[in-house]
Amino acid sequence: MATSRRDFLRNSACALGGMALASSLESFGIVHALTPQAATGYKALVCIFMNGGNDGNQMIIPFDPNISTEYPAYSAARSAAGLAIPQASLLQITPSGLGGRQFGFHPNMPDMQTLFNQGRLAVLCNNGPLVEPLTRTTYQNGTGKKPLQLFSHSDQVGLFQTAVANEVMQTGWGGRVADKTVGLNGGASFPQNVSIAGVNLLLTGTNTRQLAIGDSNTPLNAVLPLNSPPGSAGYTVAQTTARRTSFDQLRGMDLSVQLIKAASDTRSSSLQTSQALASVNPVLATVFPNTSIGRQLLQVARLIKACTDPAAGINMKRQIFFCQIGGFDTHSNQHPAVLGGQDSLLQQVSQAMKAFFDATVELGLQDNVTAFTLSDFSRTFQPAGSGNAVGSDHAWGNHHLIVGGAVLGGTFYGAFPTLALGGPDDTDGGSSPRGRWIPTTSVEQYAATLATWYGLPSSDLAAVFPLIGRFATPNLGFMSP
């Protein structure tokens, strides 16, 4: 039976296994805008997405014994449910510029306390999706514009990954940043955006493809194997060479048809990426925890080493990475007695982020790599449930961690919310307020600050972040110039 062109391409020896190289086929024909010249140094952004909605109220807690209303407000809201962490157990920090006010990290995050005190970690307080600045008054009386589908997991994940709070987007802010900064890589063929946690919206651009690979359990030189087609085990070298030659010729045909050109370009990029990784096997002395997020960040560190090693020949100048840790949907598994609950997850994040920073120090790239957290939303200040089933519900404004040598750390950015049920930062009124904080800074401001450090030109800021002009401060100032 004759073999169709479609069957040949599908079954050819050049099919790539163990990976995904995503492409926005429907918009492939869009021509790149003018791009900046190649960068002279390397920079990378590394997202750690805490999937499910991390309870920021339990991660950063007021500690100051000189302010009589702060820790007592936290304790009063959470003690009855068994969630309140004893004040003596908190890992004390004193952010600079806040008049000596004291706070505490969750007791399972000593690594973050260390980095904060070293000035390598900043905390962005009460951040979330916003269409425009909101107050409790404008939120409650309806005069302010609210983000789409507040308190919904899938929608809020989307808003954090697109950084556009008033419409559903098909591209993420990391993808759009890559679209605008592709020229900084000077024509390097390796993918600019890489996920160790599957294809995601954050890294999806109009023209940018994201490479999705497995974690450190798979060596880099084995993540993109070339799979032989069924029945080809007995091929001679000459037959294999002839088949590859035919495949390469077919990839050059019918390129005037948009979808065929897109498919051919994706295969070409896949082959180039496979070839680039085939001979690399970077080794790091830094020890990473053997957890899911630890293995993902170890794989990122390996890729950074490979992509910046002149001997490897990949020669990347800009990259954006995506990692993810799940389990933060703590409706009923937040009590300290629950194994694998938030306490354990925060420990995993803390250990993995510290190991990753240490790896960048080992590589001499600590000033060139910035890791940051995102999450769906925070959770209600008022707990839900009781006993070991206690948890908290979907909320809004949340605290995030930014780590790196270029981070102006040791302090807080944004405004820490007033921890008062029904208080000035609470969306809720009536007789049963829950404590869902209205963000004081937007996701767009957060992402735009990172993107500006990464190299996004100011002239492209509004194109990537269309709502940024609605906020007085597009750059939150937590990154060194």
N, C-alpha and C positions, 0 to 999 in steps of 0.2 A: 504494500500500500504506500502511496506517495506521502512524503512528510511535508506538511505545510510549513510556511515560514514561521507561523505562530508556534507550532509544535517544536520546531528546531530551536527557537529562542528560549522556549520554556524549558526544554530538556537538555540544553547544551551544557557542555562541560564547564561553562563559565558561570553557571548559576551559583550564587553566593549563599552559603548557609550560616546559621548562627548569628544573624545580624539583621538590622533593618536600616535602609537608607531612604528616608521619606522624601517625597517630592510633592510640591504643590502643582500638580499637572494642569489644573484648570487655569492657572495664571502663568504658565511657563513662558508664554510669549511676551510677557511684560519685559521691556528692556531696562536694564540697570540704569539708574540715574548716575550722574557724575559721582565718582567715588574718590576718597582721599588717596594720597600717595602712600606707598608702603611705609609702615612704621619701622623705627630703628630698634625698638625694644619690645619685649614680650609683656602682655597683660592677659589675665584670665579672670573671669567671674565664675564662681561655683555656687550654685543654688542647692540648698538642703531644704526640701519641701517636707514639712511635718504634717502628713496627711491625716485628715479627720478633725482638725481644729484643736491646736494645742492650747491648754488653759494657761495663758500668760499670767493670770492672777496667782498661780501657784509656782511660777518660775521666778518672778521678781516680786519681792514682798517688802513693804516698808518696814524698816528696822529701828528707826531713830527713837531712842528712849527719851529724847528731849522734846518730841512732838507727841503730845499725849493722845491725839486723836487717830494716829495712823495705824500702827500695828493693832491697837485695840479694835479698830473698825474691821480689820481683816479677821481678827480672832472672833469677834462677835458674830460675824456673818457665817463663819465656817466651823467653829468649834462644836456646835451642837451636832453637826453631821459627821464629825470625826475627821474633817479634812484639814483643819488648821494645823500648820507646822509650828511647833514651839519656837518662841523667839530665840531661845538660846541655841537652837539647832541651825539657824540660818547662817549662811556663809557671808559674812559682813563685807560690804563695799561702801566706799564714800565717793560718789561721783564728783569730779571736779566741777567747779562753777555753780554748784547748787547750795552754797552757803553752809557746807558741812553736813547736809542731810545724809542719813545713812539708810541703806537698803540691804537686802540679803538675797543671794541666789538660793534656789532650792538646795537642800543639803547634799543631793546627789550630783551636784555640778561644781565640784572643787576645781576642775580644769578650767571652767569658764571664769571662776573667781581669780585664778592665777593670771589668765590672759588679760582680764579687765585691769587688775592691779599693775600689770606690766605695760598698760597703755596700748595693747594690741586688740582689744575688743571694745566695741561701742554697743550700747543698747538704744534702739529706736523705740520710743514709748508710744503706745496707743495709736498705732497705724492701721489703716484699713482702706477699703475702696470708698471713694467719695466722688460725686459728680461736681460738687462745689463745697466750700466750707459750710458746715452745719453747726448749729447750736441746739441745745435741748428745746428751746422755744421754736425755732424754725422747723425742727424735725416734728415736733408734736402738733403744731398748728398747720402743717402742710405747705408752708410758704417756701420751704427749701426743697431742692431736688434730691431725691434719694437714689442710691444705686439700685440696679436691677436685682430683684429676688433676694432681698436681704435674708440672712440666716439659713439659706439653702446651701448644702454642701457643694453640689456640682456647680451651681452658679457662682458661688464665692471663690471656689478654686479657679474658675474661669476668669473672674475679675482680677485676681492676684496675678494670673499668668498672662493676661492681656494688658493689664493696667489701663483699661478703659471701662468705666463703671456705668455708662449709660447705653451701651449697646452690646449685642453679641458679636464677637470678632472671630474671624477665622485664622488670624495670625496672633502670635504672642509677642510680648515686648522684646524678648531676647532674639526672636527671629527677625523682627523689624530692625533692631539694632545691628544685627549681622548683615542684613540687606544693605544698610547704609555705610557699613564700615568694612565691607569685603575688600576694598582696595588696600587697607592697612596690611593685609597679608601678602601683598606683592605678587599675586598670581599663584600662590601655593595651592595645590590641588586637594589637600587634605580637608575634610569637613571642618568648618569653623565651629559648629554647634554639635556637641556630643552628649548623649544621655546614657547613664548607666542604670536607668530605671524605666526603659521603654519609651516609645515615641510619645511626646507630650505637646501640649499647646504652647507652652512658654517658648520653646525653641523653634517653633514653626514660623517661617517667614514667607514672603511672596516668592522669592527666588532661592532662599536659603534652604538647603536640605540638612536634616539632622541625622547624624550617625547614632544608632542605638546598639549598644553592645552589652555583654554580660559583665559581672563584677570580677574581682581579682581571682576568683576560683579558676578563671580561664586566662592563661597567659596571652599577652597582646598578640604574639605571633601566631596564635591559634584562634583568635576571635572571628576571623573572616576566612574560613577554609573554602577552597574551590571544590565544589562537589561534582563528581563525575556523574553523567547521566546513567539511568538504568541500562544494563547490558554492555557497558563500556569497559568492564574489567579486563577484557582480553585485548584491548586496543594496543597496537604497536606504537612506538614513539612517533613514527611517521603519520599514522592515522590520527593520533591525538593532535599533532601539529597541524595537520590538514583541517581537522575539525575546528580548531581555534582560529586558523586563518579564515575559514569560511564564516565563522561567527563574527570576526572583526569586519569582514567585508559587508555582511548583512547590517551591522550596526551603522554603516555609513550610507545605507540606502533610504530613500523616501523621507529625507530629513525636512522636506518642505511641508510635511504633515505634522501638525503641532504635537499630537500625542505620541507619534512615533519618535519624533525628535526628543521629546521629554523622556521617553523610555530609554532611548539610546544613550542620552546624556547621563541618566541615572546609572545604567550599567557601566558606562565608561568611568564614572566617578567611583563606583564600587570596586572596579578592577584596580584603579589607581590607589585607592585606600588599602585594598588587600595587599598590593605589592609593597606599599610603604610600611605596613606593619609586619610583613612576612619575616623580616630579618632583625626585628627588635625584640628584646626581652629585658627591659630595664629592671634593675634590682635596687631596692631602697633599704637602708639600714634601719630607718624608723620603724618601730613596731606598731602596727595597727590592731585594734580590738577585732576579734573574730565574730563580728556582728554584721548584720546586713548592711547597715550604714557604714560601718568600718570597712567592709570589703569594697563597697562602692567608692568611697573616698580614696582607698588605696589604689583602685584602678584609675581614678582621675590623676592621682600623683604620678603613677607610672606613665600615663599618656602625656602629662606635662613634661616629664623627663625626656620621653622619646621625641616629642614635638619640638623641644628646644635644644636637643643635642645635635650640634653641627654634623657629627659623624653619621647620624641617622638620615640626614638629608631631607627631613620633612619641613623644617624651617618655618613653623607657624609663628605669627606675631600677635594674633588675637584669637581667643577661644572662650566659649561659654559652655559650661557643663551643668548637667542636671542630675541630682540624686534625690532619693525619696525614702522616708521612713514612715510606715503606717502605724495605725493603732491608737491615734489620738482622739478618736470619737468616744470620749470617756463619759458616756451617759451613766454607766453603771459599774465601771471598773477603775475608779479613781482612788478608792480608799488605799492607804499605804499597805494594808494587809493583802491586797490583791496582787498576785505575782503577774508580772508582765504589763502592769498598768502604767499610768503616767510616770510614776517614780522611776521605774525601770527604763522607760523610753528616754526620759531626760538624762539619765546616766549614760545611755548609749550615745546620745547626741553629743554630750559634753566630752566624753572620751574620744569619740571619732573626730570631732572638730579640732581638738587639741592635737591629736596625732597628725592630722592633716597639716595643721600649721607647722608642727615640728618638721614634717617632711619638706615643706617649702623652705624652711630654714636650711635643712640639709642640702637642698638644691641651690641655695643662694638666691631664691626667688620670692622670699617672704614679702618684699615690697611690691611685687608684680602680680600677686595672686590674692584675690579677695573672696572669702566665703561668706555667705549670708543665708539667713533662714527666711522662709515663707510658710504660711499655713492658711487653711481655709478662713479661719476666724479665731477669736478667743472664745471663752465660755463664760456662762453667767456667774457673776460673783456669788449669787445665792445658790447653794448646792441643790441638787435634786436627789430624791431617794434617801435611803437610810442604811445603816449597818455597812456590811461589805459591798452592798449594791449601790452605795452612794456615788454620785457623779455630778455632772453639771451639764447644762444645755447650751445650745448654739447661741453665740453672742456676736460681737462685732470687733471693735478696736482691740489690737493685740500688741504685744512686745516682740521685737525681733533682734537677733544677734548678728553683728557684722564683725568679722575677724580678718586681720591681715596686717602686714607691716605698713601699708599705706593708710590704714584706718586711724583716724584721730580719736583714739580710744580713751578708756578710763573715765568716761562720762556718759550722760544720757542725752539723747536728742528727742525733739518733740516735747510733749508735756505729759507727765505722769498723771493719770486720772485721779479725781477725787473719789476715794473708795467709800461711797455713801449710796445706799439703796435709795433710789428716787432723788439722788443728788444732781448737781449741775451737769454731770457727764453721762447720766443714765438716760437711755431712750425711754424707759418705762415710767409710767405714772400710776395713779390710782392707789388702791389699797395693797397691791402685791407686786411691788417693783422687783425686778430680777437682777439688776446690775449688768446691763449691756452697754458698754462704754461707746459713746460717739467718738470716732477717731478725730484726732486733732491734726494729723498729717495724712496725706493720701498715698496710695500705692504708687501713683504717678510720680509724686515727689521722691519717694524712696527709690524707684527704679531709675528715674532721671538722674539722680545723684550718682548712682552706680554707673550708668551709661556714660555720663560726662567724664568720669575718671577713666573709663574704658577707652574713650577716644571718639565718642559720638560728637560731631561738630555741632556747635550751638545753632547753626543754620538748619539743622535737621531735627532739632529737639521737638518742634511742634508737629512735624510729620510723624514722628514715632510715638509721641505722647500728645494726642490732640486736645486733651483737657488741661494741659499744664499751665496755660495762660490764666486759668481761673484761680490759681493759687499764688499768693504774694511771693512765696519763696520757692522757686523751682529747684534749687539746690539746697539740701538740708545741712550741708557743711561737714559731714562726718568723714569725708575722704580728703586726703592731702591733694593739692593741685597736681 
